[in-house]
Amino acid sequence: MFENLTERLTESLKKIRGQGRITEDNVRDTLREVRMALLEADVALAVVRDFTEQVKQRALGQEVQASLTPGQTLIKIVKDELVKVMGSTNEPLNFATQPPAAVLMAGLQGAGKTTTVAKLARWLKENEKKSVGVVSVDVYRPAAIEQLKMLAEEVGVEFFPSDSAQDPVEIAINAVDQAKRRYLDVLIVDTAGRLHIDDAMMDEIKQIHAAIRPIETLFIVDSMTGQDAANTAKAFHDALPLTGVILTKTDGDARGGAALSIRHITGKPIKFLGTGEKTQALELFYPDRIASRILGMGDVLGLIEEVERKVDRQKAEKLVKKIQKGKTFDLEDYRDQLLQLKNMGGLTSMLDKLPGTANLPRNVKEKVNDNDMLQQVAIVNSMTRQERLFPDVINGSRKRRIAAGSGTQVQDVNRLIKQYTQMQKMMKKFKKGNMANLLRGLKGSLGRGLPF
């Protein structure tokens, strides 16, 4: 997310970063480029106008004039104003009510609403330790009910059945009653979507809202629709008392216009980002961290939290002890690291959270491909245990067999062995406790477009 915007803003602000003096002329020139970058990212015009005006006023004020590093101060102002546009702080879900806390999910068809219901259920279960139930009142699409049932089983939450012969309002009321009897903390209600906003849809969801009085009414919107996402959210907010927004498909959105427009247009906070298809691909929305990512400063806190949540600690500690004892880092260890990366959403999802990656050349970023990572796992899986533990035994005939078994070419096997060897060298530096050498090695590898 934000790749195009990050690239344009980084380039625009680079020119003013080292300047010793801020003048009306260089502020005007910089903001002209910033304005174009925001408009190209499909940020709403009203947001762009207000944003650039606020930055201009602060940039030409005492705050910058008195600074020893005016260029850096201007960049800080841009970041502060980005944070302000998106809502300043993360606003958590409100559960201050008698259980079960009802959460009503609204949105257009195709926005990923049903999948987001499962993601939110899983997030609440794993992070908030809540007991969760889900129900679908989408009687117009039996497949949606069946999809939610399967997803509920996958994430391990209660599913309350419904069918197309029932009334949506009755389904919602009955689900609340059942959730009470089951002593659940939260009930998430998946409503019907439409291809566009219509009166019948709005009337139905208003009736459901009035019947169950949800503590949270969340609007699910596809981020790739840009500022249209914000306009659609406003139309829903005019009909329903929305409490927040969940942006979906942000992994496929290189512009980020929706994230920068929604709060300004609706007055409602973005609470979560959907970052992939898997049920674990849901992140809390932190405006300050997103602003840092937009400006190419990364999101180290977010990365640390992701590692804490998704990395298998036992395996990680076992590997550290193994390396410290001087044992060899073998191909089974290498495969485990690839699988850990996959569990964290792949390398591409981590790149924009690493500081400085905005300055990497485009051709280097394009070489970072998560499909290569999965291919490498397949290659290692095609090896015998002896080959994984003692890679030196892999000769030409073994490479041909491994390539045939994994559906790859011999050159792919050669590339894996080369990258494994480089990783092994880095692990030896880690064993010596030389973290500086390890980090230099990682930086050098990334510069060559390798997956480590």
Secondary structure as GFF3:
##gff-version 3
##sequence-region A 1 452
A	DSSP	alpha_helix	3	17	.	.	.	ID=ss1
A	DSSP	alpha_helix	24	40	.	.	.	ID=ss2
A	DSSP	alpha_helix	45	59	.	.	.	ID=ss3
A	DSSP	alpha_helix	62	65	.	.	.	ID=ss4
A	DSSP	alpha_helix	70	86	.	.	.	ID=ss5
A	DSSP	beta_strand	101	107	.	.	.	ID=ss6
A	DSSP	alpha_helix	113	127	.	.	.	ID=ss7
A	DSSP	beta_strand	132	136	.	.	.	ID=ss8
A	DSSP	alpha_helix	142	155	.	.	.	ID=ss9
A	DSSP	beta_strand	158	160	.	.	.	ID=ss10
A	DSSP	alpha_helix	168	181	.	.	.	ID=ss11
A	DSSP	beta_strand	186	190	.	.	.	ID=ss12
A	DSSP	alpha_helix	199	212	.	.	.	ID=ss13
A	DSSP	beta_strand	216	222	.	.	.	ID=ss14
A	DSSP	three_ten_helix	223	225	.	.	.	ID=ss15
A	DSSP	alpha_helix	227	239	.	.	.	ID=ss16
A	DSSP	beta_strand	244	248	.	.	.	ID=ss17
A	DSSP	three_ten_helix	250	252	.	.	.	ID=ss18
A	DSSP	alpha_helix	257	266	.	.	.	ID=ss19
A	DSSP	beta_strand	270	274	.	.	.	ID=ss20
A	DSSP	beta_strand	282	284	.	.	.	ID=ss21
A	DSSP	alpha_helix	287	294	.	.	.	ID=ss22
A	DSSP	alpha_helix	300	310	.	.	.	ID=ss23
A	DSSP	alpha_helix	313	324	.	.	.	ID=ss24
A	DSSP	alpha_helix	331	343	.	.	.	ID=ss25
A	DSSP	alpha_helix	347	351	.	.	.	ID=ss26
A	DSSP	three_ten_helix	357	359	.	.	.	ID=ss27
A	DSSP	alpha_helix	362	367	.	.	.	ID=ss28
A	DSSP	alpha_helix	370	381	.	.	.	ID=ss29
A	DSSP	alpha_helix	385	389	.	.	.	ID=ss30
A	DSSP	three_ten_helix	391	393	.	.	.	ID=ss31
A	DSSP	alpha_helix	396	406	.	.	.	ID=ss32
A	DSSP	alpha_helix	410	431	.	.	.	ID=ss33
A	DSSP	alpha_helix	435	447	.	.	.	ID=ss34
###
